[in-house]
Amino acid sequence: MRLIFLSYVAILISASDVPQYSPIGSDFAATSFVDWIAGSIAKGYDEVLVKPGTYNVTSSDQTYPIVLTSVQNFTIWFTGVLLVFEDPTNAGILLDQCSNVAIRGLTTTYSVPTTSQAQVIQISNSSDQYFIDLRIVDGYPTEYFLGAGYGYVFSNKTLLPYGPSANTELYPSSQQSLSADNRTQRWQVSKDDVDNMIAVGDYVAVRGYYTHSSTPTNVPTYLSSMSPSTNVEDTVG
């Protein structure tokens, strides 16, 4: 194998004589791929590659879309491949009773964003009541902010919480929409929140599709170009 560094980006290169899996269109049929892997192993190959492209993973498995079982000493090259999983609670590749299996160059994402975020555009108070006005960032779902219950605060300067010991969880006592499209909202917060945790320009993130209870909620029906993605440079099981 060769490892080439170009502009500080590692590009993984496989041998040119390995078999290539070419999905049909934009669909990545998990069952067909797993069967193809088994066939390649039976023919004596110890590595394969997937044709570069963006593919929507389709699978009937209810836990993991792609399951490799009892595979040993094998490499799968996904260089230039983006796999799009539909359900964040049912995504990824499971290596079941495998050893020395390498998955290289793979990037994954979800068709449904798992979180949403808004920016604080104004802070105000009336008597002893304090409010923050939020504008949901373009490309992120509105639905997740409706009745969110709580959010996480991030500094607009560092895009990080306000220090390792800071309490960044924000619990509004009331929420209301300020615009017809629901993308501008007002949260009532405490004076302590305003004094110590949040400022104009900061970001508030909320959970959406994937919650602590793993229960899908408020699932939008559209795709977002700002979905979180994961780049798997070198995963070995």
Secondary structure, DSSP 8 states (H G I E B T S, - for coil): -EEEEETTEEEEE--TTS-EE--STTEEEHHHHHHHHHHHHHTT-SEEEE-SEEEEEE---SS-SEEEES-EEEEEEEEEEEEEESBTTB-SEEEES-EEEEEEEEEEEESS-SEEEEEEEEEEEETTEEEEEEEE-TTS-SGGGTT---EEEE-TTTSS-SSTT---EE--SEEEE-STTS-EEEEEE-HHHHHHT--TT-EEEEE-SS-TT----S--SS--TT--EEEEEEEE-
